Protein backbone atom coordinates (compact mmCIF):
# COMPACT_ATOMS: atom_id res chain seq x y z
CA UNK A 1 0.00 0.00 0.00
CA UNK A 2 1.32 3.45 -0.90
CA UNK A 3 1.66 5.93 1.99
CA UNK A 4 -1.10 8.50 2.27
CA UNK A 5 -0.50 11.95 0.87
CA UNK A 6 -0.82 14.84 3.25
CA UNK A 7 -4.48 15.57 3.79
CA UNK A 8 -5.63 12.06 2.93
CA UNK A 9 -7.67 10.20 5.53
CA UNK A 10 -5.88 7.64 7.66
CA UNK A 11 -6.74 4.10 6.51
CA UNK A 12 -9.84 2.66 8.23
CA UNK A 13 -7.78 -0.05 9.99
CA UNK A 14 -5.79 2.62 11.83
CA UNK A 15 -6.82 3.17 15.48
CA UNK A 16 -7.06 6.89 14.80
CA UNK A 17 -8.92 6.68 11.50
CA UNK A 18 -10.15 10.14 10.58
CA UNK A 19 -12.37 11.41 7.76
CA UNK A 20 -10.83 13.18 4.79
CA UNK A 21 -9.96 16.86 5.23
CA UNK A 22 -8.03 17.70 2.07
CA UNK A 23 -9.08 21.36 1.88
CA UNK A 24 -8.45 21.94 5.59
CA UNK A 25 -4.88 20.64 5.42
CA UNK A 26 -4.13 22.81 2.38
CA UNK A 27 -4.22 25.82 4.70
CA UNK A 28 -1.46 24.28 6.89
CA UNK A 29 -3.38 24.90 10.13
CA UNK A 30 -0.92 22.98 12.34
CA UNK A 31 2.47 24.12 13.62
CA UNK A 32 4.97 21.39 14.62
CA UNK A 33 4.89 20.32 18.27
CA UNK A 34 8.01 19.98 20.39
CA UNK A 35 8.18 16.32 21.39
CA UNK A 36 10.84 16.92 24.04
CA UNK A 37 8.48 18.89 26.30
CA UNK A 38 5.29 16.98 25.46
CA UNK A 39 3.59 19.88 23.72
CA UNK A 40 -0.11 19.63 22.93
CA UNK A 41 -2.73 21.62 21.09
CA UNK A 42 -5.97 22.77 22.66
CA UNK A 43 -9.29 23.70 21.05
CA UNK A 44 -11.08 26.84 22.18
CA UNK A 45 -14.78 26.57 21.42
CA UNK A 46 -17.39 29.33 21.35
CA UNK A 47 -20.71 29.84 19.58
CA UNK A 48 -21.75 32.56 17.19
CA UNK A 49 -25.06 34.43 17.34
CA UNK A 50 -26.72 31.66 15.34
CA UNK A 51 -25.60 29.01 17.82
CA UNK A 52 -23.00 27.45 15.51
CA UNK A 53 -19.76 26.17 17.04
CA UNK A 54 -16.61 28.17 16.31
CA UNK A 55 -13.30 26.43 17.08
CA UNK A 56 -9.77 27.83 17.32
CA UNK A 57 -6.60 25.78 17.66
CA UNK A 58 -3.82 26.86 20.01
CA UNK A 59 -0.48 25.25 19.18
CA UNK A 60 2.60 24.45 21.20
CA UNK A 61 1.44 24.32 24.81
CA UNK A 62 3.65 22.21 27.12
CA UNK A 63 1.47 19.69 28.92
CA UNK A 64 2.87 20.82 32.29
CA UNK A 65 1.57 24.34 31.59
CA UNK A 66 -1.77 23.12 30.24
CA UNK A 67 -2.51 21.08 33.38
CA UNK A 68 -5.98 21.75 34.87
CA UNK A 69 -6.89 24.25 32.13
CA UNK A 70 -8.82 22.03 29.71
CA UNK A 71 -11.51 19.39 29.42
CA UNK A 72 -10.55 16.19 27.60
CA UNK A 73 -13.27 14.64 25.45
CA UNK A 74 -13.96 10.90 25.64
CA UNK A 75 -16.45 9.62 23.06
CA UNK A 76 -17.21 6.76 20.70
CA UNK A 77 -16.56 7.68 17.06
CA UNK A 78 -19.05 5.06 15.88
CA UNK A 79 -20.08 5.13 12.25
CA UNK A 80 -18.14 7.31 9.77
CA UNK A 81 -20.86 9.96 9.47
CA UNK A 82 -19.44 13.46 9.63
CA UNK A 83 -20.53 17.02 10.40
CA UNK A 84 -18.71 20.20 9.34
CA UNK A 85 -17.15 22.51 11.90
CA UNK A 86 -15.35 25.82 11.53
CA UNK A 87 -11.80 25.39 12.86
CA UNK A 88 -9.51 28.41 12.52
CA UNK A 89 -12.06 29.75 10.05
CA UNK A 90 -11.86 26.73 7.73
CA UNK A 91 -14.31 23.88 7.28
CA UNK A 92 -13.25 20.73 9.10
CA UNK A 93 -14.87 17.35 8.46
CA UNK A 94 -15.41 15.96 12.00
CA UNK A 95 -16.97 12.76 13.24
CA UNK A 96 -20.65 13.52 13.88
CA UNK A 97 -20.38 11.92 17.33
CA UNK A 98 -17.41 14.13 18.21
CA UNK A 99 -19.35 17.26 17.23
CA UNK A 100 -22.18 16.03 19.45
CA UNK A 101 -19.71 15.52 22.32
CA UNK A 102 -18.26 19.02 21.86
CA UNK A 103 -21.75 20.52 21.88
CA UNK A 104 -22.54 18.66 25.11
CA UNK A 105 -19.30 19.83 26.73
CA UNK A 106 -20.05 23.43 25.71
CA UNK A 107 -23.69 23.35 26.78
CA UNK A 108 -22.81 21.84 30.17
CA UNK A 109 -19.68 23.94 30.84
CA UNK A 110 -19.17 24.59 34.54
CA UNK A 111 -18.72 28.35 34.18
CA UNK A 112 -21.80 29.53 32.28
CA UNK A 113 -20.72 33.18 32.59
CA UNK A 114 -17.90 32.53 30.09
CA UNK A 115 -18.89 31.98 26.47
CA UNK A 116 -16.16 29.47 25.73
CA UNK A 117 -14.76 26.09 26.70
CA UNK A 118 -11.20 24.79 26.26
CA UNK A 119 -11.04 21.20 25.05
CA UNK A 120 -8.68 18.44 24.03
CA UNK A 121 -10.44 16.53 21.22
CA UNK A 122 -8.24 13.96 19.50
CA UNK A 123 -9.43 14.25 15.90
CA UNK A 124 -8.83 18.01 15.78
CA UNK A 125 -5.89 18.71 18.07
CA UNK A 126 -3.69 15.97 16.58
CA UNK A 127 -2.45 16.51 13.04
CA UNK A 128 -3.97 13.39 11.51
CA UNK A 129 -1.90 13.79 8.33
CA UNK A 130 1.36 13.48 10.29
CA UNK A 131 2.01 9.85 11.30
CA UNK A 132 4.99 10.84 13.48
CA UNK A 133 2.95 13.34 15.45
CA UNK A 134 0.07 10.90 15.85
CA UNK A 135 2.39 8.24 17.22
CA UNK A 136 4.01 10.68 19.64
CA UNK A 137 0.71 12.04 20.96
CA UNK A 138 -0.74 8.55 21.43
CA UNK A 139 2.35 7.67 23.42
CA UNK A 140 1.44 10.03 26.26
CA UNK A 141 -2.33 10.14 25.86
CA UNK A 142 -2.78 8.71 29.35
CA UNK A 143 -0.95 11.76 30.69
CA UNK A 144 -3.12 14.07 28.58
CA UNK A 145 -6.28 12.72 30.20
CA UNK A 146 -4.85 12.57 33.71
CA UNK A 147 -3.70 16.20 33.49
CA UNK A 148 -7.08 17.53 32.34
CA UNK A 149 -9.25 19.55 34.70
CA UNK A 150 -11.94 16.99 33.95
CA UNK A 151 -12.87 14.39 31.36
CA UNK A 152 -16.17 14.83 29.53
CA UNK A 153 -17.57 11.39 28.71
CA UNK A 154 -20.24 11.44 26.02
CA UNK A 155 -22.20 8.18 26.17
CA UNK A 156 -24.67 9.29 23.50
CA UNK A 157 -23.78 8.52 19.92
CA UNK A 158 -26.76 10.58 18.72
CA UNK A 159 -29.16 13.05 20.30
CA UNK A 160 -30.69 10.39 22.52
CA UNK A 161 -33.96 11.23 24.25
CA UNK A 162 -33.58 9.57 27.64
CA UNK A 163 -34.29 10.21 31.32
CA UNK A 164 -31.67 7.71 32.49
CA UNK A 165 -29.48 10.33 34.19
CA UNK A 166 -32.48 11.95 35.88
CA UNK A 167 -33.42 8.51 37.26
CA UNK A 168 -29.90 7.99 38.63
CA UNK A 169 -29.87 11.44 40.23
CA UNK A 170 -33.25 10.81 41.83
CA UNK A 171 -32.15 7.45 43.26
CA UNK A 172 -28.92 8.96 44.61
CA UNK A 173 -30.83 11.78 46.30
CA UNK A 174 -33.42 9.44 47.79
CA UNK A 175 -30.84 7.01 49.20
CA UNK A 176 -27.97 9.00 50.80
CA UNK A 177 -26.37 5.73 51.95
CA UNK A 178 -25.30 5.04 48.35
CA UNK A 179 -22.52 7.59 48.79
CA UNK A 180 -20.48 4.94 50.63
CA UNK A 181 -20.69 2.35 47.84
CA UNK A 182 -17.79 3.55 45.60
CA UNK A 183 -15.40 3.75 48.56
CA UNK A 184 -16.20 0.15 49.48
CA UNK A 185 -15.58 -1.16 45.98
CA UNK A 186 -12.35 0.83 45.71
CA UNK A 187 -10.89 -1.43 48.39
CA UNK A 188 -12.16 -4.71 46.92
CA UNK A 189 -10.35 -7.16 44.68
CA UNK A 190 -13.35 -9.42 44.03
CA UNK A 191 -16.94 -8.69 43.11
CA UNK A 192 -19.51 -8.92 45.91
CA UNK A 193 -22.67 -10.88 45.20
CA UNK A 194 -25.94 -9.93 46.87
CA UNK A 195 -26.02 -12.63 49.55
CA UNK A 196 -26.96 -11.79 53.13
CA UNK A 197 -24.28 -14.17 54.40
CA UNK A 198 -21.39 -12.42 52.68
CA UNK A 199 -22.45 -8.80 52.10
CA UNK A 200 -20.46 -6.61 54.55
CA UNK A 201 -22.37 -4.34 56.90
CA UNK A 202 -21.21 -1.22 55.07
CA UNK A 203 -23.07 -2.41 51.97
CA UNK A 204 -26.10 -4.09 53.50
CA UNK A 205 -27.98 -0.90 54.35
CA UNK A 206 -27.57 0.86 50.96
CA UNK A 207 -28.41 -2.36 49.09
CA UNK A 208 -31.51 -2.98 51.17
CA UNK A 209 -32.60 0.64 50.82
CA UNK A 210 -32.10 0.43 47.07
CA UNK A 211 -34.07 -2.81 46.80
CA UNK A 212 -36.94 -1.43 48.86
CA UNK A 213 -36.96 1.80 46.85
CA UNK A 214 -37.13 -0.04 43.52
CA UNK A 215 -39.85 -2.45 44.62
CA UNK A 216 -41.97 0.33 46.13
CA UNK A 217 -41.97 2.12 42.76
CA UNK A 218 -42.73 -0.82 40.47
CA UNK A 219 -46.33 0.38 40.13
CA UNK A 220 -45.06 3.63 38.59
CA UNK A 221 -44.82 3.17 34.83
CA UNK A 222 -42.56 6.21 34.40
CA UNK A 223 -40.16 4.94 37.08
CA UNK A 224 -39.92 1.52 35.41
CA UNK A 225 -39.48 3.08 31.98
CA UNK A 226 -36.62 5.29 33.19
CA UNK A 227 -35.01 2.33 34.95
CA UNK A 228 -35.03 0.43 31.67
CA UNK A 229 -33.45 3.44 29.99
CA UNK A 230 -30.58 3.18 32.49
CA UNK A 231 -30.01 -0.41 31.40
CA UNK A 232 -29.93 0.75 27.79
CA UNK A 233 -27.50 3.55 28.73
CA UNK A 234 -24.98 1.07 30.13
CA UNK A 235 -25.21 -0.93 26.89
CA UNK A 236 -23.93 2.04 24.85
CA UNK A 237 -20.80 1.34 22.77
CA UNK A 238 -18.59 3.78 24.73
CA UNK A 239 -18.21 1.24 27.56
CA UNK A 240 -16.59 -1.25 25.18
CA UNK A 241 -13.91 1.06 23.77
CA UNK A 242 -10.29 -0.03 24.18
CA UNK A 243 -9.32 3.48 25.32
CA UNK A 244 -11.77 3.78 28.21
CA UNK A 245 -9.42 2.83 31.03
CA UNK A 246 -6.75 5.38 30.16
CA UNK A 247 -9.24 8.12 29.33
CA UNK A 248 -11.68 7.83 32.22
CA UNK A 249 -10.14 5.77 34.99
CA UNK A 250 -7.07 8.03 35.25
CA UNK A 251 -9.12 11.24 35.15
CA UNK A 252 -8.97 13.56 38.19
CA UNK A 253 -12.68 14.26 37.69
CA UNK A 254 -15.29 13.27 35.14
CA UNK A 255 -18.78 14.09 33.98
CA UNK A 256 -21.00 11.89 31.84
CA UNK A 257 -23.37 13.20 29.17
CA UNK A 258 -26.38 11.25 28.00
CA UNK A 259 -29.80 12.27 26.73
CA UNK A 260 -28.96 15.97 26.92
CA UNK A 261 -28.13 15.77 30.64
CA UNK A 262 -24.91 15.67 32.64
CA UNK A 263 -23.95 13.87 35.83
CA UNK A 264 -20.76 13.67 37.88
CA UNK A 265 -18.96 10.34 38.05
CA UNK A 266 -19.55 9.69 41.76
CA UNK A 267 -23.38 9.44 41.82
CA UNK A 268 -23.34 7.60 38.50
CA UNK A 269 -20.80 5.07 39.77
CA UNK A 270 -22.56 4.61 43.11
CA UNK A 271 -25.93 3.82 41.52
CA UNK A 272 -24.53 1.60 38.76
CA UNK A 273 -22.42 -0.43 41.20
CA UNK A 274 -25.48 -0.89 43.39
CA UNK A 275 -27.63 -1.82 40.41
CA UNK A 276 -25.19 -4.48 39.26
CA UNK A 277 -24.57 -5.78 42.76
CA UNK A 278 -28.29 -6.48 43.05
CA UNK A 279 -28.55 -7.83 39.51
CA UNK A 280 -29.94 -11.22 40.59
CA UNK A 281 -33.14 -9.35 41.48
CA UNK A 282 -33.28 -8.55 37.78
CA UNK A 283 -32.56 -12.12 36.76
CA UNK A 284 -35.24 -13.58 39.05
CA UNK A 285 -38.75 -12.58 39.96
CA UNK A 286 -40.76 -9.44 39.35
CA UNK A 287 -38.05 -7.25 37.89
CA UNK A 288 -37.10 -9.96 35.39
CA UNK A 289 -40.70 -10.17 34.17
CA UNK A 290 -40.94 -6.39 33.96
CA UNK A 291 -37.68 -6.12 32.06
CA UNK A 292 -38.54 -8.86 29.57
CA UNK A 293 -41.90 -7.26 28.91
CA UNK A 294 -40.74 -3.71 28.24
CA UNK A 295 -37.11 -3.69 27.11
CA UNK A 296 -35.96 -4.20 23.51
CA UNK A 297 -32.76 -5.79 24.87
CA UNK A 298 -32.78 -9.35 26.18
CA UNK A 299 -31.03 -9.86 29.50
CA UNK A 300 -28.42 -12.22 28.10
CA UNK A 301 -27.54 -9.59 25.52
CA UNK A 302 -27.44 -6.90 28.19
CA UNK A 303 -25.07 -8.93 30.37
CA UNK A 304 -22.79 -9.47 27.37
CA UNK A 305 -22.84 -5.83 26.35
CA UNK A 306 -22.19 -4.13 29.67
CA UNK A 307 -18.53 -4.02 30.70
CA UNK A 308 -19.63 -0.84 32.54
CA UNK A 309 -19.39 -2.69 35.85
CA UNK A 310 -15.67 -3.30 35.33
CA UNK A 311 -15.13 0.28 34.22
CA UNK A 312 -16.96 1.70 37.25
CA UNK A 313 -15.05 -0.49 39.68
CA UNK A 314 -11.70 0.44 38.13
CA UNK A 315 -12.57 4.13 38.44
CA UNK A 316 -13.37 4.31 42.16
DALIN-V595114 format. One record per residue. N is the residue number from 1. PHI is phi in whole degrees, -180 to 180 (none if undefined). PSI is psi in whole degrees, -180 to 180 (* if undefined). BURIAL is 1 if it has 9 or more other C-alpha atoms within 8 Angstrom, else 0. Layout:
((N	PHI	PSI	BURIAL) (N	PHI	PSI	BURIAL))
This chain:
((1	none	134	0) (2	-74	144	0) (3	-63	150	0) (4	-69	143	0) (5	-75	158	0) (6	-59	132	0) (7	97	-14	1) (8	-76	153	1) (9	-69	149	1) (10	-67	143	1) (11	-55	146	0) (12	-58	-24	0) (13	-84	0	0) (14	-80	142	0) (15	-64	-23	0) (16	-114	39	0) (17	-51	134	1) (18	-137	143	1) (19	-62	161	1) (20	-65	140	1) (21	-142	52	1) (22	-54	-52	1) (23	-64	-38	0) (24	-62	-46	1) (25	-69	-24	1) (26	-60	-27	0) (27	-85	2	0) (28	48	61	0) (29	-76	-12	0) (30	-107	135	0) (31	-99	146	0) (32	-58	144	0) (33	-99	144	1) (34	-82	111	0) (35	-72	-22	0) (36	-75	-20	0) (37	-118	17	0) (38	51	57	1) (39	-73	149	1) (40	-132	168	1) (41	-110	150	1) (42	-124	158	1) (43	-116	116	1) (44	-94	125	1) (45	-119	129	1) (46	-131	-177	1) (47	-129	146	1) (48	-86	-176	0) (49	-65	-22	0) (50	-88	-2	0) (51	87	9	0) (52	-83	144	0) (53	-73	137	1) (54	-123	124	1) (55	-119	140	1) (56	-131	129	1) (57	-86	140	1) (58	-118	117	1) (59	-90	161	1) (60	64	45	1) (61	-104	118	1) (62	-60	137	1) (63	-57	-36	1) (64	-62	-34	0) (65	-80	-30	0) (66	-78	-14	1) (67	-49	132	1) (68	66	17	0) (69	-113	-1	0) (70	-142	162	1) (71	-108	128	1) (72	-93	131	1) (73	-88	132	1) (74	-123	122	1) (75	-152	172	1) (76	-109	117	1) (77	-61	-38	1) (78	66	-140	0) (79	-70	166	0) (80	-81	14	0) (81	-60	144	0) (82	-126	161	1) (83	-136	142	1) (84	-79	144	0) (85	-133	152	1) (86	-91	116	1) (87	-122	119	1) (88	56	30	0) (89	85	-1	0) (90	-114	152	0) (91	-73	130	1) (92	-121	132	1) (93	-89	98	1) (94	-104	153	1) (95	-55	134	1) (96	-58	-38	1) (97	-70	-31	1) (98	-69	-42	1) (99	-60	-42	1) (100	-60	-42	1) (101	-66	-40	1) (102	-65	-42	1) (103	-61	-42	1) (104	-64	-43	1) (105	-63	-40	1) (106	-69	-47	1) (107	-66	-27	0) (108	-109	24	0) (109	-59	146	0) (110	-71	-34	0) (111	-104	95	0) (112	-74	-11	0) (113	-78	-14	0) (114	-107	127	0) (115	-88	49	0) (116	-161	163	1) (117	-143	143	1) (118	-106	123	1) (119	-126	157	1) (120	-114	115	1) (121	-130	111	1) (122	-51	-46	0) (123	-63	-29	1) (124	-99	-38	1) (125	-85	-11	1) (126	-104	131	1) (127	-70	100	1) (128	-70	-13	1) (129	-90	-3	1) (130	-114	101	0) (131	-62	-34	0) (132	-67	-44	0) (133	-65	-42	1) (134	-59	-46	1) (135	-62	-41	0) (136	-66	-45	1) (137	-65	-40	1) (138	-62	-32	0) (139	-63	-26	0) (140	-126	31	1) (141	-64	-34	1) (142	-58	-42	1) (143	-67	-35	0) (144	-62	-44	1) (145	-74	-36	1) (146	-75	-18	1) (147	-95	-3	1) (148	-70	155	1) (149	-64	-39	1) (150	-159	163	1) (151	-108	130	1) (152	-99	111	1) (153	-98	116	1) (154	-101	106	1) (155	-78	-29	1) (156	-70	141	1) (157	-106	-6	1) (158	-146	-177	0) (159	-77	78	0) (160	-69	137	1) (161	-100	101	0) (162	-149	147	1) (163	-107	21	1) (164	-59	-46	1) (165	-68	-38	1) (166	-62	-38	0) (167	-64	-44	1) (168	-64	-43	1) (169	-62	-41	1) (170	-66	-43	0) (171	-63	-43	1) (172	-64	-38	1) (173	-71	-37	0) (174	-75	-24	0) (175	-126	82	1) (176	-58	-26	0) (177	-63	-19	0) (178	-64	-18	1) (179	-60	-27	1) (180	-82	-12	1) (181	-64	-49	1) (182	-59	-40	1) (183	-63	-37	0) (184	-64	-48	1) (185	-68	-26	1) (186	-62	-27	1) (187	-96	1	0) (188	-98	149	0) (189	-109	-13	0) (190	-129	155	0) (191	-76	141	0) (192	-98	121	0) (193	-82	158	0) (194	-83	88	1) (195	-138	123	0) (196	-59	-21	0) (197	-80	-22	0) (198	-121	-13	0) (199	-71	122	1) (200	-63	158	0) (201	-58	-34	0) (202	-64	-25	0) (203	-97	-25	1) (204	-59	-45	1) (205	-65	-50	1) (206	-62	-36	1) (207	-69	-41	1) (208	-68	-40	0) (209	-63	-41	1) (210	-64	-46	1) (211	-61	-44	1) (212	-64	-40	0) (213	-64	-45	0) (214	-64	-49	0) (215	-65	-34	0) (216	-72	-14	0) (217	-111	9	1) (218	-66	-20	1) (219	-78	-14	0) (220	-91	109	0) (221	-60	-37	0) (222	-67	-41	0) (223	-60	-48	1) (224	-64	-42	1) (225	-62	-42	1) (226	-69	-36	1) (227	-62	-40	1) (228	-66	-33	1) (229	-66	-31	1) (230	-64	-44	1) (231	-62	-36	1) (232	-73	-31	1) (233	-64	-41	1) (234	-79	-2	1) (235	-98	6	1) (236	-67	151	1) (237	-64	-20	0) (238	-55	-39	1) (239	-63	-21	1) (240	-99	5	1) (241	-70	145	0) (242	-68	-22	0) (243	-91	-2	0) (244	-58	-46	1) (245	-62	-40	1) (246	-81	-22	1) (247	-85	-43	1) (248	-101	-46	1) (249	-65	-31	1) (250	-88	-2	1) (251	-69	141	1) (252	-69	-29	1) (253	-157	157	0) (254	-153	147	1) (255	-127	146	1) (256	-110	137	1) (257	-113	133	1) (258	-163	132	1) (259	63	31	1) (260	78	10	1) (261	-125	161	0) (262	-127	149	1) (263	-147	143	1) (264	-72	158	1) (265	-64	-34	1) (266	-66	-52	0) (267	-63	-37	1) (268	-61	-48	1) (269	-64	-43	1) (270	-60	-45	1) (271	-72	-41	1) (272	-67	-41	1) (273	-62	-41	1) (274	-66	-43	1) (275	-60	-43	0) (276	-77	-29	0) (277	-65	-33	1) (278	-99	25	1) (279	-68	-19	0) (280	-69	-20	0) (281	-68	-26	1) (282	-76	-40	1) (283	-77	-12	1) (284	-137	140	0) (285	85	-151	0) (286	-59	-45	0) (287	-67	-34	1) (288	-61	-48	1) (289	-61	-43	0) (290	-63	-45	0) (291	-63	-47	1) (292	-63	-29	1) (293	-77	-35	0) (294	-110	-21	0) (295	-94	140	0) (296	-74	-15	0) (297	-97	135	0) (298	-79	150	0) (299	-61	-40	0) (300	-62	-38	0) (301	-68	-40	0) (302	-62	-47	1) (303	-59	-39	0) (304	-72	-30	0) (305	-96	4	0) (306	-121	76	1) (307	-74	8	1) (308	-59	-31	1) (309	-62	-48	1) (310	-61	-44	0) (311	-61	-46	1) (312	-62	-42	1) (313	-67	-37	1) (314	-69	-24	1) (315	-86	-20	1) (316	-86	*	1))
